[in-house]
Amino acid sequence: MTRGLSEAERLDWLQLARTHGIGPRSCLELVARHGSAAAALAALPQLAARAGRADGFRAWPRPSAAAELAGLAARGASLIVHGEPAYPSQLAAIGDAPPLLTVEGDPALLSQPAIALIGARNASGNGRSLAHALAKSLAGQGLVVVSGLARGIDTAAHEGALAAGGATVAVIAAGIDIAYPSENGELMARIAATGAVVTERPLAAVPQARHFPRRNRLISGLSLGVVVIEAAPQSGSLITARLAAEQGREVMAVPGSPLDPRHRGTNQLLRDGATLVETAEDILQALNLNAAAKARPAVPVKARPTASRPTPRAGPPAAAPPAAMSMPSASDLQSWLCERLGPEPLLVDELVRQCHATGSALQAALLELELAGRLERHPGNRVSLACG
């Protein structure tokens, strides 16, 4: 797709992407398989019959899609579909890119070189001050500062970029009309006026805990690198750092006192191989950014392996199945997948290496299992059997 969509095509995409049971990856795979969102919608009843779904994959109602488009237009927000010229190529390169992005503000900022600054919600005074200073310096040098509009480090990063008169992007886990936390409503409005607010969720969607890890993949996906300033062990910021490494982004961390639990996560990142940074110059050096590089569109960078969570590497090419071995049928391949999978997410690349089917056949079987409600997708191109 190299052109903008007509309103009818945009409604088709909205219907498909918002249909219950259709995830981001399955949405894009359905469009790729059938050639258009309209054709994918038409194929839903047949897909439901094959998946044994009694609900028939009832598509999201077209009047609801039209109402969402009207609501976005009333706010001055835009809906960007995967593959359109305005869709950021940096984000499109990740394995589970969202089919739809809602943007209030300047969509062009999503394609500019960006750095994510993230950290603890209960940040220390020093942590907030450092986040503000780093964001102000980076924004003052023409980089876009990306963060998640949360309390603490995120808020300080957005404020620092605004103080420099620079650009900042807030990636949220709610609808574009919902400020979360509520006290950041005024900040969100200022970001929308001079930068951009981004979400993949529909209008009026209230954030829930499970939505934040999905949001985090967008923060890292829009950025050249992620800087973690303060983070407790097992925090959302560390999830973002892991996703950044899996996406091939640079992971950086600010060291801190071992006596403060808010630094245990960042110190662990450093032990695992993250780049130690203390100043904006450290960040620019880690990313090999100079004035010329900052002026160019963002492009994916190579992954840096870490000690405890190495970036997945492609193994040797899978051996071709022996001539005497017939390719497994679709039902046999689904059974094979159910035997190999469990509640713990597994890399799809690992499944491809282990099976004797083509990658396209395996992807088709994964899609059928997902549509049947038996498979769950996870960030980082991982899958697991659905619980319950």
C-alpha positions in Angstrom: 0.0 0.0 0.0 1.6 3.2 -1.1 -1.3 5.6 -1.2 -3.8 7.1 1.2 -7.1 5.2 1.7 -10.6 6.2 0.7 -13.0 6.6 3.5 -14.7 3.3 2.6 -11.3 1.5 2.8 -10.6 3.2 6.1 -14.0 1.9 7.4 -13.1 -1.6 6.2 -9.9 -1.5 8.2 -11.6 -0.2 11.3 -14.2 -2.9 11.1 -11.6 -5.7 10.7 -9.2 -4.4 13.3 -11.9 -3.8 15.9 -13.6 -7.2 15.4 -13.5 -9.3 18.5 -10.9 -12.1 18.2 -8.9 -10.4 15.5 -5.5 -9.3 16.9 -3.0 -6.9 15.3 -0.9 -9.6 13.6 -3.9 -11.7 12.5 -5.5 -8.5 11.1 -2.4 -7.8 8.9 -2.1 -11.4 7.9 -5.8 -11.6 6.8 -5.4 -8.5 4.7 -2.2 -9.8 3.1 -3.9 -13.2 2.4 -7.1 -11.8 0.9 -5.7 -8.6 -0.7 -7.8 -6.0 1.1 -9.6 -5.4 4.3 -12.9 -5.6 2.5 -12.1 -9.1 1.2 -10.9 -10.2 4.6 -14.2 -9.0 6.1 -16.1 -11.0 3.5 -14.0 -14.1 4.4 -14.8 -14.0 8.1 -17.9 -16.3 8.0 -15.9 -19.0 6.2 -13.0 -18.5 8.6 -15.3 -18.8 11.6 -16.8 -22.0 10.2 -13.4 -23.6 9.8 -12.3 -22.4 13.3 -15.5 -23.8 14.8 -16.6 -20.4 16.1 -20.4 -20.2 16.7 -20.3 -16.4 16.7 -19.3 -16.3 13.1 -16.7 -13.6 13.7 -19.3 -10.9 13.6 -17.5 -7.9 12.2 -17.5 -4.7 14.2 -20.5 -2.8 13.0 -19.9 -0.3 10.2 -22.0 2.4 11.9 -19.7 2.1 14.9 -16.7 2.5 12.6 -18.2 5.5 11.0 -18.9 7.0 14.4 -15.3 6.6 15.5 -14.0 8.3 12.3 -16.5 11.2 12.9 -15.3 11.4 16.6 -11.7 11.5 15.5 -12.4 14.2 12.9 -14.2 16.3 15.5 -11.1 16.3 17.7 -8.8 17.0 14.8 -7.2 13.5 15.2 -6.3 11.2 12.4 -6.4 7.5 11.8 -3.3 6.1 10.1 -3.5 2.6 8.6 -0.5 0.2 8.4 1.1 0.7 4.9 -0.1 4.2 4.3 2.7 6.8 3.6 2.1 8.5 6.9 2.6 5.2 8.9 6.1 5.4 10.5 8.5 2.9 8.9 10.4 2.5 12.2 7.2 1.1 13.8 6.1 -0.9 10.8 9.4 -2.9 11.0 8.5 -4.6 14.3 6.9 -8.0 14.3 3.6 -7.0 15.9 3.0 -3.5 14.5 -0.5 -2.2 15.1 -2.8 -2.2 12.0 -4.2 1.2 13.1 -2.7 4.3 14.8 -4.8 7.1 16.2 -2.8 10.4 16.3 -3.7 13.7 17.7 -1.1 16.3 16.8 1.5 16.1 14.1 1.8 12.6 12.5 5.0 13.5 10.8 6.8 13.5 14.2 6.4 9.7 14.3 8.8 9.3 11.5 11.5 11.6 13.0 14.6 10.3 14.9 13.4 9.7 18.4 14.6 8.7 21.8 12.4 7.1 24.5 12.9 8.2 28.1 11.1 6.0 30.6 11.2 5.1 34.3 9.5 4.7 37.6 6.2 6.3 38.4 7.3 6.9 42.0 10.5 8.5 40.8 12.9 10.3 43.1 13.4 14.0 42.9 16.9 13.4 41.4 15.4 11.0 38.8 12.8 13.5 37.7 15.3 16.3 37.5 17.6 14.1 35.4 14.8 13.0 33.1 13.8 16.7 32.6 17.3 17.7 31.8 18.0 14.9 29.4 14.8 15.5 27.5 15.4 19.2 27.3 18.9 18.7 25.9 17.8 16.0 23.4 14.8 17.9 22.2 16.9 21.1 21.9 19.2 19.2 19.5 16.3 18.2 17.2 15.4 14.8 18.5 11.9 13.7 19.4 11.4 12.6 23.0 9.0 9.6 23.3 7.4 8.5 26.6 4.2 7.1 28.0 2.6 10.0 29.9 2.8 8.2 33.2 3.5 9.8 36.5 7.2 10.3 37.5 9.9 9.9 34.9 7.5 10.0 31.9 5.9 13.3 33.0 9.3 14.9 33.6 10.6 13.8 30.2 7.6 15.3 28.4 7.9 18.5 30.4 11.6 18.7 29.6 11.1 18.4 25.9 8.3 21.1 26.0 10.5 23.4 28.0 13.1 23.3 25.2 10.4 24.2 22.6 11.1 20.7 21.1 8.8 17.9 20.1 7.6 15.1 22.3 5.3 12.1 21.6 3.1 10.6 24.3 2.1 6.9 23.6 -0.9 6.0 25.7 -2.9 2.8 26.6 -6.3 4.5 26.4 -8.5 6.1 23.8 -7.2 9.3 22.4 -9.9 11.2 24.3 -9.0 9.7 27.7 -6.3 11.2 29.9 -4.5 8.7 32.1 -3.6 9.5 34.8 -6.2 12.2 35.0 -3.9 14.8 36.5 -1.9 14.7 33.2 -4.9 15.9 31.2 -3.4 19.4 30.8 0.0 18.0 29.8 -1.6 15.7 27.3 -3.4 18.7 25.7 -0.1 20.6 25.5 1.6 17.6 23.9 -1.2 17.3 21.3 -0.9 21.0 20.5 2.8 21.0 19.8 3.8 17.3 19.4 1.7 14.2 19.1 -0.4 11.8 21.2 -0.6 8.2 19.9 -2.6 5.2 20.6 -3.8 2.0 19.0 -7.0 1.8 21.1 -10.4 3.1 20.1 -12.1 6.2 21.3 -13.4 6.2 24.9 -11.3 3.0 25.7 -10.4 3.0 29.4 -6.9 1.6 30.1 -6.5 -1.7 31.8 -3.4 -3.4 33.2 -3.0 -5.8 30.2 -2.9 -2.8 27.7 0.3 -1.3 29.1 2.7 -4.0 27.8 1.1 -3.6 24.4 1.6 0.2 24.7 5.2 -0.3 25.7 6.1 -2.0 22.4 5.0 1.1 20.6 7.2 3.3 22.8 10.3 1.3 21.8 9.1 0.7 18.3 8.9 4.4 17.5 12.4 5.0 18.9 16.0 4.5 17.9 16.8 3.7 21.5 15.3 3.5 25.0 16.8 5.1 28.1 15.7 3.8 31.5 16.3 6.3 34.3 14.8 4.5 37.3 13.0 1.2 37.5 12.2 -1.3 40.1 12.7 -5.0 39.4 9.9 -6.5 37.2 8.6 -3.0 36.4 6.9 -2.0 33.2 10.0 0.0 32.2 12.0 -3.3 32.1 9.3 -4.8 29.9 9.9 -1.9 27.5 13.7 -2.4 27.7 13.2 -6.1 26.8 11.0 -5.3 23.9 13.5 -2.7 22.7 16.2 -5.3 22.6 14.0 -7.7 20.7 13.2 -5.0 18.2 16.8 -4.2 17.6 16.8 -0.9 19.5 19.6 0.4 21.7 19.0 -0.2 25.4 20.5 2.4 27.8 20.3 2.8 31.5 21.3 5.4 34.2 23.2 3.8 37.1 22.0 4.5 40.7 22.6 3.7 44.3 22.1 0.0 45.3 20.4 1.3 48.4 17.5 2.6 46.5 15.1 -0.1 45.1 14.2 2.3 42.3 17.7 1.7 40.8 17.7 -2.1 41.1 16.1 -2.6 37.7 18.4 -0.1 35.9 21.5 -1.6 37.6 20.4 -5.1 36.5 20.0 -3.8 32.9 23.6 -2.6 33.1 24.8 -5.9 34.4 22.9 -7.5 31.5 24.7 -5.4 28.9 22.8 -2.2 28.6 24.8 0.9 27.7 25.6 3.1 30.7 24.5 6.8 30.1 24.5 9.8 32.3 24.2 12.7 29.9 22.6 13.6 26.6 26.0 13.4 25.0 26.3 9.7 26.2 23.0 8.9 24.5 24.0 10.5 21.2 27.3 8.7 21.3 25.7 5.4 22.0 23.5 5.8 19.0 26.2 7.3 16.8 24.1 10.3 16.2 25.5 13.5 14.8 23.8 16.5 13.3 23.6 14.9 9.9 22.2 11.7 11.3 19.5 13.5 13.3 18.3 15.2 10.1 17.7 11.9 8.4 14.5 9.7 8.8 14.8 7.1 11.5 15.9 3.6 10.5 16.1 0.4 12.5 19.4 -0.2 14.2 21.0 -3.6 14.9 20.2 -5.3 18.1 22.7 -5.4 21.0 22.9 -8.8 22.7 22.6 -8.8 26.5 23.9 -11.3 29.0 20.7 -12.6 30.5 18.3 -11.9 27.6 20.3 -12.2 24.4 18.7 -10.9 21.3 17.3 -13.8 19.4 19.6 -14.8 16.5 18.6 -16.6 13.4 19.9 -20.2 13.5 21.1 -22.1 10.5 18.7 -22.4 7.6 16.1 -25.1 8.3 16.9 -28.2 6.4 14.5 -29.0 3.6 12.2 -32.0 4.4 13.3 -35.3 2.9 11.7 -36.0 -0.4 9.9 -39.0 0.9 8.4 -36.9 3.7 5.0 -35.4 2.8 4.2 -31.9 4.1 1.8 -32.1 7.1 -1.8 -31.2 6.5 -3.3 -28.1 8.1 -5.0 -30.1 10.9 -1.8 -32.1 11.5 0.2 -28.9 11.7 -2.3 -27.4 14.2 -2.1 -30.6 16.3 1.7 -30.4 16.2 1.6 -26.8 17.4 -0.7 -27.6 20.3 1.7 -30.3 21.4 4.7 -28.0 21.2 3.1 -24.9 22.8 2.0 -24.3 26.4 1.2 -21.4 28.7 4.8 -20.1 28.4 5.3 -17.9 25.3 7.6 -19.3 22.6 9.3 -17.6 19.7 7.7 -18.3 16.3 11.1 -18.5 14.8 11.9 -21.5 17.0 8.7 -23.2 15.9 9.7 -22.7 12.3 13.1 -24.3 13.0 11.5 -27.3 14.6 8.8 -28.2 12.1 9.0 -29.6 8.6 6.4 -27.2 7.1 7.0 -24.0 5.2 7.0 -20.7 7.1 3.8 -19.7 5.3 2.1 -22.9 6.2 3.1 -22.5 9.8 1.9 -18.9 9.9 -1.5 -20.0 8.4 -1.8 -22.7 11.1 -1.0 -20.1 13.8 -3.6 -17.8 12.4 -6.3 -20.5 12.4 -5.5 -21.4 16.0 -5.7 -17.7 17.0 -9.0 -17.2 15.2 -10.3 -20.3 17.0 -9.4 -18.7 20.3 -6.7 -21.4 21.1 -3.7 -19.2 20.7 -2.4 -16.0 22.3 0.1 -13.6 20.7 2.7 -11.9 22.8 5.1 -9.0 22.0 8.4 -10.1 20.5 6.9 -12.5 18.0 6.0 -15.0 20.7 2.9 -17.3 21.0 1.4 -19.5 23.6 -1.7 -21.6 24.1 -4.6 -19.6 25.3 -5.4 -20.0 29.0 -8.8 -21.3 30.1 
